[in-house]
Amino acid sequence: MLRVYNTLTKMVEEVQPLESGIVRMYTCGPTVYRDAHIGNLRTYIMADWIKRVLLADGCDVFHVKNITDVGHMRQELVETGGDKIILAALQEGKTVQDIAKFYSDSFHRDEERLNILPAEVFPWATEHIPEMIAIVEKLLANGNAYINGGNIYFDVAGFKDYGKLSRNTGADLLEGVRAEVDPLKKDPRDFTLWKAAEPGRDLKWDSPWGEGFPGWHIECSAMASKYLGEVFDIHTGGVDNIFPHHEDEIAQSEAAFGKQHVRYWVHAQHLLVDGAKMAKSSGNVFLLDELINRGFDPISFRYLCMTVRYRHRMNFTFNSLKAAESALTNLRSRIWVWKNLPPLDTAPPESEPWKKKFWDAVEGDLDLPGALALTWDMVRSDLPDQAKLALVLEFDRVFGLGLDQVPADYPVPEPVSAAVQRRKTFRDQADYSSADALRADVTAGGFLVEDTTQFSRIRPKTQLEQREELWPSVSSSREVESLLDRPAEYDFTFILNAYSYPEDIQRCVTSMLKYRGSYSCQIIVIDNGSTDGTGEWLEEFQANHPEMQVIHCDHNVGDAAGKNIGLKLSLGKNLIIMDGSTEIVDDLLSPIGAQLADESVGILGPYGLTTNDLQHFHEEVESGEADAMQAYCMAMRRETINTVGLMRECFRFYRNLDIDYCFQFKDKGYRVMADSTLPVVRHEHRQWTDLDDNQRDELSRKNFGRFLKRWGNRPDLLIAPDAQGVGSGFFHH
C-alpha cells in the first residue's frame, strides 16, 4: 500500500483509508483568471501519481479538484492595481464568467496534454456559496467567528490547535497574512470568512449578513465536505498552500464539524527556474504552451518531474528538459522496436524481482526517481525484449507517459518508404556510399532511420529534433566560449538582445548596416527566447549578411546573460550595445570611435543619467560626464571588458542593469560620458510598455535593490563631489 509523507505528522505513513478500498482525495485546483504555470502543473502531476498508485493497489479513488473562479477577481484587481490582460478583457466587454471559462478550458487542456487523469468532480467555487454560508453560520454559532463592520472573521485565538500543520506559532503566523492588517480584526492572525461587498462590486451574493462574498479559504472547506464528507483521506497541494490556506482550512473545518478534517496532507515542493524563484517580472514563468512552442513534447515535462522526488525542490532548466525529452524519445524508440517482436508464450520468472523493486519504490513515498532509474536498469538488462515491453507498460500505469500509445509502425509517405527500401538494397549489396546518401535524403526530409540487426525502421523526427537541427540553441551564457582573449578583428561590434518584436529588430539591424560606412563591423544578435517569428526572421536575414551572427537561446536567459553572450563573442575594437527600440539615423561610428580613443572613457552614449543620492536617476546629462548611461545605446572599448568584467546575471530584466554596469566601470576608474548629438532615435520600448504597472514596479524595485546592495555605500563614485552617501548630497555638472 502507498506510503506518503504526511505534512501534518511530519512522518511517512501508510495510507489507510477511512473506508476500506475507497480513497477520498481533494486537490487544491487552479485559480482561473490566470494560466497554470509549470510549477503549478508539477503539483497536479504529483497528485496524479498518488491517484495512479492507489488505483494500481486496487483502490477506488474519488478525486475532487476545485476550480477557484472569478468570485474574488474584482477585489484582487483592486488590491493589486490590476492585471493588464484581465482589465483589457473586461474593457472589451467580456464577463468574468467568460474569463473563467477561458482559463478553466486552458487548465483542462494542459492536464490532458500531461496525461493527468481527470478528477471525478471539478466543483466551481461560485456555485457553492450556500455551502460556504452554512459553514460560516456554524462557526458563528460555535463562537469561533465574530462580525465586525459587516465582515465575518475566524477567531484564531479561540482555536487551540491553530498552527498544527505549518508549526507556525505566535508572531510567525503573521508571515502568512495576505495583505496589510485589517483594523476590524481582533487579532492580526484572524482571517476573513465573509466580506461585505465594496461599492461597484459585480459578483456578490445575498447572505444573512448582507451582500458580500466569501473569504479566500472557506471555499475548500465547503466543497471538500460536500463531496468527500466532513472527514476524508488525502488533501494535496503545493508547499505554498500550507500556510495560511491549508492551516486556515483545517481551523474552520474542524471548528465547524468538531472532528479531524483530513488524515493525510501531501505537498509538493517549489519548482525553481535556472535556480531562481519564478516571477513574471523576471521573465522566467513558463506555461506548458510555451514549452510546446519551443518544440517540446509536453510529456517530456512529466518525465522531467519524475527525476526529482515531489517533496524536494526541483530546478527546471531547458537543458534538463532537453535531456528528459531525449530519454523519453529513446524509451519510445525501444518500445517501437519491441512491439514488432513475436510474443513470448509466458513471462520469464526474472521479471518478478523487477516488479517488486518497482512497486517498493513507487509505494515508498512516491520514489519516482528510484523507479525511473530501476526502469532503465531493466531496459538495459539481459531480459528478453518482449518481457521488457510488458514491464515498461506495467510501470507506465504509474508513470503516465502514455507509452502504450507508441505505435508499432509510424505513418510515413510512400516516397520515403520507397527510399528506405532502396537503401536496404544498397546495404545488402554493400554499396554503403549510396545507402548513406539515401539516408541523408530521408533525414533531410524530416525522418530518422533506425537500424536493428533484423531490419531498418523509420520514424518522423520529433519537433524538438527538427528545431535543434534548424538552429542550435544555448541555455545559458556559460555555454558560450569567451573570445575576449583574442585580438580584435573588426572596427566595431554591435550587440543586440532580441526579445520578440521582429519588426523592431529588423528596423534596428537595418539601420546598423545602413550607417556602418567604411568601417568593418560585426553584428551579434542574441535571440533571447523569442517564439513570435523573430528567430526565423533572423535566420533568413543572417543567410544574406555574413557580418551578422545570431545566437539562439532556448528560453529567456535574462537580459544580463544575453548581453554577456554578445560581449563574450565580440571581436570588434569598440563595442556598441543597442536596444531593439532604437534606430541609427546617421554616422554613429565615427564620433564613437573618436571619443573612445580617450582611454579614460569607459562608457559613452547619448542618454546620460545623473543622481545626487544613488536613489533617483534622471536623464539630464546631454554632454560631458554622467553618473550612468541608459542602455538604449552604450559604447565601450572591448579591451576594457577583461578589466571591468561581465554584467551581473542576477539582473534578468534590463531595468537598472545599465546603471549597475556603469558603476562597474566607474569602480575601475573609468568615466561615463554623454553625448546627446549621437544620431540615435528611440521608438516605443515595448519590453516596458507591454507590462502592467504592478510588474513594472516589482521588477524595478527588485533590480534597484540589487544595485543599492552593491553600490549604496559608494557615493565617491558619483560626479557630484559633495555627495555624502545615500539620501544626501547634490548634483552639478
PyMOL commands that set and color helices and strands:
alter all, ss='L'
color gray80, all
select helices_A, chain A and resi 38-56+70-80+84-91+96-113+125-127+129-142+156-158+170-176+218-228+239-257+280-282+288-293+298-305+318-338+351-363+368-379+385-399+403-405+414-428+432-444+463-470+477-479+502-514+534-542+559-569+589-596+638-644+657-667+686-689+693-711+715-717
alter helices_A, ss='H'
color red, helices_A
select strands_A, chain A and resi 3-6+11-14+22-27+60-65+145-148+151-154+191-196+212-214+232-238+262-268+271-273+276-277+314-316+447-451+456-460+473-474+490-498+521-528+548-553+572-578+582-584+601-605+608-610+618-621+623-626+628-629+633-637+671-675+680-682
alter strands_A, ss='S'
color yellow, strands_A
deselect
rebuild
show_as cartoon
